[in-house]
């Protein structure tokens, strides 16, 4: 395995709420005394910290989120790991990656037959839980991990922790044998995804620096002052509603603004006829009637009041003025990072409240036109790769297409998202003539999606095309005896779902590959800025925020750029495609845009 076999150290940390925590490590005798150790967490943590400082092993863990938390929270690393769950998600796609399915796939068993964890919640056992405390063998007769062994409470003794650590080491060997499924870049992808899983723990630990006073001022602008009690909260809510209702036609029926059907009727009374009340459909009518503008403004304010209001600040911003939430390295679809508590969905209105603390700045780095540049890599289109030499890729694309830059951008987006109607369709035709290699690659992905074939990203992640949300595969098999005229309707519905699945596949091979590059970059930045005492504090799609000591801001910015060059070269396997990042050194996030 890459790295060398003796650098792999398996780690299991148990957490039985009714007993002291235990841990076990298994590795080579060169690193771990006698090749294995198990005992209490209290005694073992100094050993783990010492192993990390002296050897920087690649920790093999069932999931970084659980096993590496003690090390991360103690600020003892780790610098490297092999996350069995993240590797499994690459191999199999989707989200489920508990030790049961990881073990099954790694040992040649059918993961679909693997028992599920008996306890799915984070709270541990309850009065209705039944676990076989008498058995120390985690495997059943067929070789699967028993459901009891998937319960954190099962790891209640050092001996049991040691058993699972040895199995984790065997699972890593099994995954290594399966790496050819991921293609030539499989090892690098697993390493980057594992590093991203560790970064997720650090993001949760460190939090996003905010200016609490500014956040509350911004919330007050949208939602009004902090309510003193429930009656005051209702009064403020009514006051926000009244602004919208004042713009309604004089004899309009009473309307609950939180009821889409009633809002649609209210809009109709104002002469605005729409299929839905979604923002994208209402936006073109904003200037046609003051009701529409008032309604859209109300929605933005209502989102602040209900989702990002004072209660949100109280619950998720710590006394150290850091916004914290749980992070995940993979969303289960194309593999993008996700976060809770608003870290990935913070309204633009509140961005001025994200601010560096005293003596620090925010170094913001935003990848420029990442998806077209990724398309150049994954498709192998040399003409498109040549266009990436420009800071603004759309300019040389426009020259090649013989159109304005804005049209070139539409053409590129149409190619990646499969838009074939109207102006986008006309622009796409030009893309197909100018960049046939890239568009043929996307067309093949579309056909694979329609046919529910095997589709993987550039780094090897399996894109699940049997997800019910992607074209509802299997829906045709569930049909009952059709009634008059229903056959044609069903056929049309199937074609629509097939097309939706094809469009999903067309974009996923680009978006999923871009997510892999982004995480590889973020993981590289994490190491590169550590000597400057800087922290990655936000990973948002294609954007990084680093909290850095102000005297070292330029040094950190340079490290971010060099990290992009090195990680992109390793990820792409070539330097023919140029990736760029817009860098800004600011005190508030809003200053970067």
PyMOL commands that set and color helices and strands:
alter all, ss='L'
color gray80, all
select helices_A, chain A and resi 5-7+33-35+41-55+64-67+69-73+84-92+99-106+111-113+147-150+152-154+158-182+186-206+212-223+230-245+260-269+279-285+290-307+310-316+348-353+370-379+382-387+393-401+405-417+422-434+436-450+475-478+486-530+550-572+589-592
alter helices_A, ss='H'
color red, helices_A
select strands_A, chain A and resi 8-13+22-26+36-40+58-61+80-83+208-209+322-323+327-328+338-339+360-367+535-540+543-549+581-586
alter strands_A, ss='S'
color yellow, strands_A
deselect
rebuild
show_as cartoon
